[in-house]
Amino acid sequence: MPRGVIWKSKYGDNNCSNNMMSNKRRQIGYAYSPEYTKLADLLPSNIGRASLVDDLIRSHDLIAQCDDIISPCFASKDQLTAYHDSKFISYLLNEEDVTYSDSEDESDGSAHSSLPNEDVDRRLQERFGLEFDCPEFDGLDKYIQAISGTTIACARYLTSRNANNDKQQVAINWHGGRHHARKDKCSGFCYVNDIVLGILELRKRFETVMYIDLDLHHGDGVETAFAYSNKVLTLSVHRYDRGFFPGSGNSKFCGKGRGQNYTINVGLRAGLNDTSLRRILRDVIRPAFERFQPGAVVLQCGADGLARDPTKEWNLSIRGLSSVILDIIDFGKPTLVVGGGGYNHLDAARLWCLVLGELLVGKEVTEKWDMIPEGSNFIHKYVDDGYAYFPDEVRRIDDLNLKDDFLDRVVECTNVQIAKIDPVLAYYRESIFLKQNINAQTFYTLTHTTNMHQ
């Protein structure tokens, strides 16, 4: 795969429209190559999932209908260290100059530089989180470069002057979305944080970015990266409870310093259903978007909240989660869409294929998707569901968010916080930065000279 950003354009008449914004008003770029799919398949928590996703999309003839194919590429070390610690990245890339000294371990005063090589390596693995849910694997270096480089390529697709400016640009990388990775540590099946790198790339053109996370688990890595910023609003909708990974995401945390009130956490109970998620979209996500008025949106579409996911925490249907994703894309901003969790691989493939399908060919077509296409190379894997596209999806369980007025209280709490987002800054962002297309430095000068906090 190349290191540059390359995409192939296909412009032509498209008479299909979906249930929201007509595809004539959108330009869809999809990150895809057979080599990229093979590398994405290596992730230990989701071995083979990427192939299922891209095969289902291909068997519905959707790749050929995308306006652009964004060619995946490898991120350079300089690109990776735009956020991540240099020594951490050097270790992941198998560079020779990574050492371990006694000053890097506060637990004892021994000279670790004299330890046997296997002990040094073990200590580095512990330090960088390469254990338990993030084991090392063959091809890890190429994997992290490909996932991150492709999300960066998608961000550049949205910021490129070559984009058709009279359309909403949407870039999709279903194999990205590694939202748990920290600056210098792997976490939760996530080795590097491609989302943070994508947001940093977007901010080279867009003064403000809104990050929306629909994964079952809290988007802690992205939140931590931008906790002090009022230029990136992070909003995570997630399961929150004592002992539930990653243990963060309490609604009381709303950012720090200049970033106070620019971190929104919607921590929820078990059993979340489609109706409750749609209420969160209506009463939390949309109001936050309208208040903040971002220049671009990044949307993480984890599929582990689906009812048949082995986590068995939430009770969302494929159609229900898909409709919320599509409504967020319909906000109309340049949007970078990534995947995330999802451990029922077949249902994750169904979800992400449905989203792309409705964007490209419309709900009128996707409503007729009753069976997995015979052209799928993996059709044998769907036999237990009778090859149905939409099997019996939801479970007969209670949505605990509806008990004791819990969801009402969550909405009320977040609305209080949303009201504290500075509307003056939002006005400047939308009317000055976006409409006049000024650069970030000019925007800073304007807001600084009018005594507004940065």
C-alpha positions in Angstrom: 0.0 0.0 0.0 1.3 3.5 -0.7 2.1 6.2 1.8 0.3 9.0 0.0 -3.4 9.7 -0.2 -4.9 8.4 -3.4 -8.5 7.9 -4.4 -10.2 7.0 -7.6 -13.2 9.1 -8.7 -16.4 7.8 -10.4 -18.8 10.6 -11.4 -22.0 9.7 -13.0 -25.8 9.9 -12.8 -27.3 8.2 -9.8 -31.1 8.0 -9.8 -31.4 6.3 -6.4 -32.1 8.3 -3.3 -32.2 7.2 0.3 -34.7 8.1 3.0 -32.8 11.2 4.0 -30.5 13.3 2.0 -30.3 12.5 -1.7 -27.1 10.8 -2.7 -26.8 13.4 -5.4 -25.9 15.8 -2.6 -23.3 13.4 -1.2 -19.9 12.3 -2.2 -19.1 8.9 -0.7 -15.5 7.7 -0.4 -14.9 4.2 0.9 -11.5 2.9 2.1 -10.9 -0.4 0.4 -8.3 -2.7 -1.1 -7.9 -6.5 -0.8 -4.5 -6.0 0.8 -5.9 -3.7 3.4 -8.7 -6.2 4.2 -6.1 -8.9 4.9 -4.1 -6.7 7.2 -7.3 -5.6 9.1 -8.2 -9.3 9.5 -5.1 -9.8 11.8 -6.6 -8.0 14.8 -6.7 -10.7 17.5 -10.1 -9.7 18.9 -11.7 -9.7 15.4 -9.8 -12.2 13.3 -11.4 -12.5 9.8 -14.1 -9.8 10.5 -12.8 -7.4 7.9 -13.1 -10.0 5.1 -16.7 -10.6 6.1 -17.5 -6.9 6.0 -15.9 -6.2 2.7 -17.3 -9.4 1.2 -20.9 -8.5 2.1 -20.4 -5.0 0.7 -18.9 -6.4 -2.5 -21.6 -9.0 -2.9 -24.2 -6.2 -2.9 -22.2 -4.4 -5.6 -21.7 -1.4 -3.4 -17.9 -0.9 -3.9 -18.5 -0.2 -7.5 -21.2 2.3 -6.7 -19.1 4.5 -4.4 -18.1 7.9 -5.8 -14.6 7.3 -4.8 -12.4 4.5 -3.5 -9.9 5.8 -1.0 -6.8 3.8 -1.3 -5.5 2.6 2.0 -2.0 3.6 2.8 0.7 3.1 5.6 1.1 5.9 8.1 4.7 7.1 8.6 6.3 7.3 12.0 6.0 11.0 11.8 2.3 10.7 11.3 1.9 8.2 14.1 3.9 10.4 16.5 1.7 13.4 15.8 -0.1 12.1 18.9 1.6 9.0 20.1 4.8 8.7 22.1 7.9 8.2 19.9 9.3 5.4 22.0 6.0 3.6 22.1 5.7 3.8 18.3 9.3 2.7 17.8 8.6 -0.4 19.8 5.4 -1.2 17.9 7.3 -0.8 14.6 10.0 -3.2 15.8 12.8 -0.6 15.6 16.1 -1.5 17.1 16.8 1.6 19.2 14.1 0.9 21.9 15.8 0.4 25.3 14.8 0.0 28.9 16.7 1.8 31.7 16.3 1.8 35.4 14.9 5.3 35.3 11.8 4.0 33.5 10.7 1.8 36.4 9.9 3.4 39.7 9.2 0.1 41.4 12.8 -0.6 42.2 16.3 0.9 41.7 17.9 -2.0 39.8 19.8 -1.3 36.6 17.3 -2.8 34.1 19.5 -2.0 31.2 21.6 -5.0 32.3 18.7 -7.4 32.3 18.5 -10.3 29.8 16.9 -9.3 26.6 13.8 -11.4 27.3 13.2 -9.6 30.6 13.7 -6.2 29.0 11.2 -7.1 26.3 8.7 -8.3 28.9 9.0 -5.0 30.8 8.5 -3.0 27.7 5.4 -5.1 26.8 4.0 -4.3 30.2 4.8 -0.6 30.0 3.2 -0.3 26.5 0.2 -2.5 27.3 1.1 -5.3 25.0 -0.5 -8.0 27.2 -3.9 -9.5 28.0 -6.4 -8.0 25.5 -3.6 -6.5 23.3 -1.1 -9.3 22.6 1.7 -8.9 20.1 1.1 -10.7 16.8 2.8 -11.2 13.5 2.2 -8.2 11.3 1.4 -5.8 14.1 3.7 -3.1 12.7 2.0 -3.2 9.3 -1.4 -3.4 10.9 -1.1 -0.2 12.9 0.4 1.6 10.0 -2.4 0.5 7.7 -5.3 1.3 10.1 -3.9 4.7 11.1 -2.8 5.6 7.6 -6.1 4.8 6.1 -8.1 6.9 8.7 -5.7 9.8 8.0 -6.3 9.2 4.3 -10.1 9.4 4.9 -9.6 12.7 6.8 -7.5 14.1 3.9 -10.3 13.1 1.6 -12.6 15.4 3.5 -10.1 18.2 3.6 -8.9 18.0 0.0 -9.5 20.9 -2.3 -10.3 18.3 -4.9 -13.5 17.4 -3.1 -16.7 18.4 -4.8 -17.7 21.4 -2.6 -21.4 21.4 -3.5 -21.8 18.0 -1.9 -21.5 16.7 1.6 -18.3 14.6 1.7 -18.5 11.3 3.7 -15.4 9.1 4.1 -15.8 5.6 5.6 -13.1 3.3 7.1 -15.0 0.4 8.7 -11.7 -1.2 9.9 -10.7 1.9 11.9 -12.2 3.1 15.1 -9.6 2.0 17.7 -10.9 4.4 20.4 -9.2 3.0 23.6 -5.6 3.4 22.6 -3.7 5.9 24.7 -0.8 8.2 23.9 1.8 5.6 25.0 -0.2 2.5 25.7 -2.4 -0.1 24.0 -5.7 -0.9 25.6 -8.9 -2.7 24.9 -8.0 -4.4 21.5 -6.7 -1.0 20.4 -3.0 -0.6 19.6 -2.9 3.0 18.2 -5.7 5.6 18.2 -6.4 6.2 14.5 -9.4 8.3 15.5 -7.3 10.9 17.3 -4.9 11.0 14.3 -7.8 11.5 12.0 -9.2 14.3 14.1 -5.8 16.0 14.2 -5.7 15.8 10.4 -9.2 17.2 10.1 -8.2 20.2 12.3 -5.7 21.3 9.7 -8.7 22.6 7.8 -11.7 22.5 10.1 -11.4 24.7 13.2 -13.7 22.5 15.2 -14.6 18.8 15.1 -17.4 16.9 16.9 -16.6 13.3 17.8 -19.6 11.0 18.4 -19.0 7.5 19.8 -21.8 4.9 19.6 -19.7 1.9 20.8 -20.9 -0.1 23.8 -17.7 0.9 25.5 -16.6 4.4 26.5 -14.4 6.2 24.0 -11.8 6.9 26.7 -8.7 7.2 24.5 -10.3 9.9 22.3 -11.7 11.7 25.3 -8.4 11.8 27.1 -6.6 13.2 24.0 -9.0 16.2 23.8 -10.1 16.7 27.4 -8.5 20.1 27.6 -9.7 21.3 24.2 -12.7 23.5 23.3 -12.1 22.8 19.6 -13.0 19.2 19.7 -16.3 18.2 21.4 -16.3 14.5 22.4 -19.7 12.8 23.0 -19.7 9.1 24.0 -22.8 7.0 24.4 -21.8 3.9 26.3 -22.5 1.3 28.9 -21.3 2.5 32.3 -21.2 0.5 35.5 -18.7 -0.4 38.2 -16.3 -3.0 36.8 -17.4 -2.6 33.2 -14.5 -1.8 30.8 -12.8 0.7 30.7 -14.3 1.9 33.9 -14.5 5.6 32.8 -17.3 7.6 31.2 -19.1 8.9 34.3 -21.5 11.7 33.2 -20.0 13.9 35.9 -16.7 14.2 33.9 -17.2 17.0 31.4 -13.6 18.0 30.4 -10.9 20.1 32.0 -9.6 23.7 31.7 -10.6 25.3 28.5 -12.2 22.0 27.5 -14.7 22.0 30.4 -18.2 21.2 29.1 -16.7 20.0 25.8 -16.7 16.4 26.9 -20.1 14.8 27.1 -20.6 11.3 28.6 -23.9 9.5 28.3 -23.3 6.5 30.6 -26.1 4.0 30.4 -27.4 0.8 31.9 -28.0 -2.6 30.4 -30.7 -3.4 27.9 -30.6 -0.2 25.8 -33.1 -0.6 23.0 -33.8 1.2 19.7 -36.4 3.6 21.1 -34.1 4.8 23.9 -31.2 5.3 21.5 -33.4 7.4 19.3 -34.3 9.5 22.2 -30.6 10.1 23.0 -30.1 11.1 19.4 -33.0 13.6 19.6 -32.5 15.0 23.1 -28.7 14.8 23.5 -26.7 14.3 20.3 -28.6 16.7 18.0 -28.8 19.5 20.6 -25.1 19.2 21.3 -24.3 19.3 17.6 -26.6 22.4 17.0 -25.0 24.2 20.0 -21.4 23.4 19.0 -21.8 23.9 15.2 -18.7 21.9 14.3 -16.9 22.2 11.0 -16.7 18.4 10.7 -18.0 15.2 12.4 -16.2 12.0 13.3 -18.6 9.1 14.0 -17.5 5.8 15.6 -20.0 3.1 14.9 -19.1 0.2 17.2 -21.4 -2.8 16.6 -21.1 -4.4 20.1 -24.3 -2.8 21.2 -26.3 -5.0 18.9 -28.6 -7.5 20.6 -26.8 -10.6 19.4 -23.3 -9.4 20.3 -21.7 -11.9 22.8 -21.3 -9.1 25.3 -25.2 -9.2 25.7 -25.3 -5.8 27.3 -27.5 -3.8 25.0 -30.5 -4.8 22.8 -30.2 -2.7 19.6 -31.3 -4.0 16.2 -29.3 -3.7 13.0 -32.0 -1.4 11.5 -32.3 0.6 14.7 -28.6 1.4 15.1 -28.2 1.9 11.4 -30.9 4.5 11.4 -29.2 6.5 14.1 -25.9 6.4 12.3 -27.5 7.6 9.1 -29.4 10.4 10.9 -26.1 11.7 12.3 -24.5 11.6 8.9 -27.6 13.5 7.7 -26.5 16.4 9.9 -24.8 17.4 6.7 -21.2 18.1 7.8 -18.1 16.5 6.3 -18.2 13.2 8.1 -15.5 10.6 8.8 -17.1 7.3 9.7 -15.2 4.5 11.3 -16.0 1.1 12.8 -15.1 -0.2 16.3 -16.2 -3.0 18.5 -18.5 -5.8 17.3 -17.8 -9.4 18.2 -20.7 -11.1 16.4 -18.8 -10.6 13.1 -21.7 -11.5 10.9 -24.0 -8.9 12.5 -21.2 -6.3 12.4 -20.9 -7.0 8.7 -24.7 -6.7 8.3 -24.8 -3.4 10.1 -21.9 -1.7 8.3 -23.0 -3.0 4.9 -26.6 -1.7 5.5 -25.3 1.8 6.4 -23.2 2.0 3.2 -26.1 0.6 1.2 -28.6 3.2 2.4 -26.1 5.9 1.6 -25.5 4.7 -1.9 -28.7 3.1 -3.2 -31.3 4.2 -0.7 -33.7 2.6 1.8 -36.1 1.6 -1.0 -33.5 -0.9 -2.1 -32.1 -2.0 1.2 -35.6 -2.8 2.5 -35.6 -5.6 0.0 -32.5 -7.2 1.4 -34.1 -10.2 2.9 -31.3 -12.8 2.1 -27.5 -12.8 2.0 -26.5 -12.6 -1.7 -25.6 -15.9 -3.3 -22.4 -14.3 -4.6 -21.0 -13.9 -1.1 -17.8 -15.9 -0.6 -18.8 -16.6 3.0 -22.5 -17.4 2.5 -21.9 -20.8 4.3 -21.3 -18.9 7.5 -24.9 -17.5 7.5 -26.5 -21.0 7.5 -27.5 -20.9 11.1 -29.6 -17.8 10.4 -31.2 -19.4 7.3 -29.1 -17.0 5.2 -31.4 -14.1 6.4 -30.1 -10.6 6.2 -32.2 -9.6 9.2 -32.5 -12.6 11.6 -34.5 -12.4 14.8 -32.5 -9.6 16.2 -33.6 -8.4 19.7 -34.0 -10.2 23.0 -37.0 -10.1 25.3 -35.3 -8.2 28.1 -36.1 -5.0 29.9 -34.4 -1.7 29.1 -33.1 -0.8 32.5 -32.6 2.8 31.4 -36.3 3.3 31.6 -36.5 2.3 35.3 -36.5 4.9 38.0 -36.6 7.7 35.4 -32.9 7.0 34.8 -32.9 8.0 31.1 -34.8 11.2 31.9 -32.2 12.2 34.5 -29.3 11.4 32.1 -30.9 13.6 29.4 -31.5 16.4 31.9 -27.9 16.3 33.1 -26.4 16.4 29.7 -28.8 19.3 28.6 -27.5 21.4 31.5 -24.0 20.8 30.3 -24.8 21.4 26.6 -26.3 24.8 27.6 -22.8 25.8 28.9 -21.1 25.4 25.5 -20.2 28.9 24.4 -22.7 30.0 21.7 -20.5 33.0 20.8 -17.7 30.7 19.8 -20.1 28.5 17.9 -21.3 31.6 15.9 -17.8 32.5 15.0 -16.9 29.0 14.0 -19.9 28.6 11.7 -20.3 32.1 10.2 -16.7 33.2 10.0 -14.4 30.2 9.8 -16.6 28.0 7.6 -18.4 30.5 5.4 -15.4 32.7 4.7 -13.1 29.6 4.6 -10.4 31.3 6.7 -7.6 29.3 8.2 -7.1 28.3 11.8 -4.5 31.0 12.6 -6.8 33.8 11.3 -9.6 32.4 13.4 -7.4 32.4 16.5 -6.5 36.0 15.9 -10.1 37.1 15.5 -11.3 35.3 18.6 -8.3 36.3 20.7 -8.6 40.0 19.9 -12.3 39.9 20.9 -11.3 38.5 24.4 -13.0 35.1 23.9 -11.4 32.2 25.7 -9.5 29.7 23.5 
